[in-house]
């Protein structure tokens, strides 16, 4: 039984190294693909490869756009092209960290009756945790990103979003840069419902290959998702849930705290969050920043009986 960890990163190279060393040190049979933004802070690829079956793939980064899915699917194709044997595919960021030892995650997955741990819900459901308006604004409009924004500019321009409540045709969004959207035809219908949820999931090989095959044979769906906001938080769910083929747990096994979210980023976790992280029973948590608080990572290592960095 083999887990493939796919890590999307763009900064904090020492923290990425620490994450990879924890994965391979606890579960030596795993394979790790580090999809690193070529425009980001450079990684020491040789140092990472020395940790085990680790491969560094240069990628084009982005935020809130289809680049997240491009990197995900490129990694799935890399595994296919190199005929790599794996059972589960877990995607992480370079600012994730294990809550329980990866060897225990592997044991859990080995006996799992589910095909995937993927948060999912219909985006237009009254019970959607996002709210119906947010789901409709994201996935029922086609956007053009006008310009990138600083954090200060985002705060100033968010006031423009009042126009969204005044009419049904145009949307203005400042969360991922200044983006303007127009209401568009979608691929959704009663047989292909729009679902959403966290991009970060653990899926069997059959699931990720099903998605890869689906997008290769449904260019109209890909075209739609290339024009929406945060496509990575919908495409996997929409394809897999509507297929009806897989047993999907709605629990993605990730701990994050969006209670003080700014522009769709989870709060940076510290030692003050340690009890809640551990009590969650989740496999991974995000996000961490060792330049802000490295002690929380040290204490997670201690709880997992792993040597501190």
N, C-alpha and C positions, 0 to 999 in steps of 0.2 A: 504494500500500500504506500503510495507516494503522493506527497502534496507538492504542487508547484506554487510558489509565492511570487506574485507579480507586483513589483514595487514601482510606482510612478514618483519620481523625485525631480527636484530642480535646485535645491540648495542644501545647506547643512551637511556637507559630505561626511564629517566625523559621526554625525548622528545616523546617517544612512549606513555607514560601516558598522556602527554598534548594533543597529537593527539586524543587519544581515548576519553578523556574528552570533547573535542570540538565536536566530532561526536555525542556522546550520550547526551551531554548537549543541543545541538541544535535540534537533532532529537531523542527524547527519545524512539521512536518506533523501531529504528534500532537494528540490531544485529551485534556484532563485533566479528570476529574471529582473534586472534593474533597468527599467525604461527611464533613462535620464535625459532631461531637456538639454539639448546641445548648447543652448544659449544660457544655461544656468551656471552655477558655480561648478567648476570642474571636479570630477571624481577621480580617485586613484583606482583605475580599473584593475591593475595588477594586484593591488592590495586586496581588493574585493574578491577577485578570482582565487586568491590563495586561501580563502575561507571554506572552499568546498566546490560543489557543482553550481557555480555562480557565473552568470553571463550578463554583461553590460551592453545594452542596446541603445544607441543614440536615437533620440526622438525629437520631434518638434513639439514644444510645449504650448500651452494655451490655458484659458480659464473660462469656464462656462460655455464652452463650444465643443464641437465634435472631435477636437484633438484628443480628448480623454479616451473616446471610443476608438479612434484611430490607433492609439498606442496599445490599448487593450487587445484589439483584434490583430494588430501586427504581432503581438507576443504569442497569441494563439496560433497564428500562421507560422511563426518561427518554430514553435514546438512541433507542428505537423511536418514542416519542411525538414527538420532534423530528426524526425521519427522518434521523438522523446516519449517515453512511457510515463504517464502520470494518471492519477485517479481523481484528484481534486485541484481546483484552481482558485486561489485566494488572492484577491487584489487589495493592495495596501498603498499608502503613501509613505514617503520617507519620514513623516512625522507620526506614524503609527508605532505602537509598541505592544508586545505580548503582555496579556494580563495573567495568563497561565502558561506554563512551559509548553513550547511548541510540540514536544513529544506527546504531551497529554492531549493537545488538539488533534494530533494524528490518530491517537487511540480512539478519541471520540468519533472522528469521522469514519474510522474503520468499521465501527458497529452501527453507524447511522442508517436509519431507514429512509431518510430524506434524500432527495436529489440535489437540494440546494438550500442555502440559508440566505434569503434574499428578501429584504423588506419590500412589500408591495401593497398597493391599494389603488382603486380606481380614482383618477385625479379629479373627476367631476362628482364624486360621491359626497353627499352632505357630511359624511364622517371623515373625509380626507383631513389628515393633520395639517396639510398646507392651507386648506380652505379652497373652495371651488374657484374663486377669482384668480388666485395665484396659478393654479393648474391650467385654467383656460388661457391666461395671459402668456404662459410659457409655451404651450404646445399647440395652440390654435391660431397663432400669428407667425408670420415669416419676418424675421428680423435682419436688419443690416446694421453692423456695428460702425458707428460714425467716427468715433475716436476713443482712445484709451483715456482713463481718468485717474487722477491721484485720489487718495482717500478724502482729502479736503474737497476736491471737485465733486466727488460723488455725493457728499453731504449737501453741498450747495444745490446740485442739479436734481436731487431727489424731489424737490418741490415741483419740478415739471411733471411729475407723474400724476398730479391731480387731473391732468387731461384724460387719464385712463378711465376715470369714473364718469366723465361727461359725455362720452360717446362710445359706440361699439366697434369702430373701424380701425383706429390707430392706437398703438401702444408705445409709450416711451419708458425705457428702463435704464437705470443708472447703476445696477448692481454689478454688471460685467463690462464696464465701459459704457459710454453713451450709445444706446441701441434704439432704433426706431423700427417698429413692426407694423405690418398690415394684416388684417384678418385674411385668412387663406383657406383654401380647400385642404382637407386633411385626409389621411388614409384610414381614419377611424370610422367604425360603424358598429352595429350590434355584435358582429362576429370578430371585430378587432378593436377592442376597447383600449383606451389610453390608460396605462398604469404608470405609477410613479413610485419612488422609494430611493433609499440610499444606493449610490453606485457601488459601495463597498460590500462585497458579498463573497461567499464561499460556495462554489458550484462544482458539480461533478464534470468530468471531461465531456460526457455526452451533452451536457447543457451548453458549455461554451462552444463546442463544435457545432451544435444546432444553431446557435446565434450566428456564428461565422458563416455557415452555409446559407442561412436565411438572408443575411445582408448581401451576400454575393448574388442571390437570385431575386432580390426585391429592390432594384435600384430606386423605385419610386418612394419607398419607405426611407431609404438612406437620404435621398434628396430632401425629403420633408425634415428629417431630423438634423440635417446640416444647416437648416435655417431657423431652428428654434433656440430658445434659451435652455441651458443646462440639459442637453440631450442625454447625457450620461446618467441622469436620474430618471430616465423613462424607458429608453430603448430596450435594455435587458429585460425589464419587467414586462413590457408590452409584448415582446416576442415570446418570452417563455411562458407567461401566464396564459396568453391566448392560445398557445399550442395545445394545451390540455394534456401534454405528454408527461409532465414531471410533477413529482411530489415536492412542493416548495414550502419550506417553513418561512413564515413572515419575520422570523427573528434572524437578523443578519449577524448576530454574535459580535457586535461592535458597541463600544461605549463611547459616546460623545455628548457634549453639552452645548445645545444651541440656545440655552435660556438667555444668554447675553449676546446672541449672534449679531455680528455686524457684516452686512453684505454676504450672507450665506456662509460665513466661516464659523466653525465651532470654536468655542472658547479654549484658550491654551490651558492645559491641565497642570496642576502643581501638587505638592505633597498634601495640601489641604483637601484635595479630591481623592486621596488614596483609598480611604475606607469605602467611599461610594463606588469607585472603580472596581475594587476587589469584590464587593458585595453584589455587583451586577451579574456575576457569573458569565460575563462575556469573554471572548477569546482574545480580543484586541481592543485597544483604546486609542483615541486620537482627539486633539492633536497635542503633541509635546514639543517643547523647544528647550534643548539642553542649555542654550545660552541664557534662558530665563530661569529655569529650575531643572538642574540635573539630578537633584536629590530624589525626586519622584521616580526616576528611572533606576537609580541605585536601589531604592526600596522595593521596586517591582522585581528586580533581579534577585534580591535577598529572599523575597517570598517564593520565587521560583527555584531557589537553591542554585542560582547561577552566579558565577564570580562577577563582581562589579568591574566595570571598565577601568 
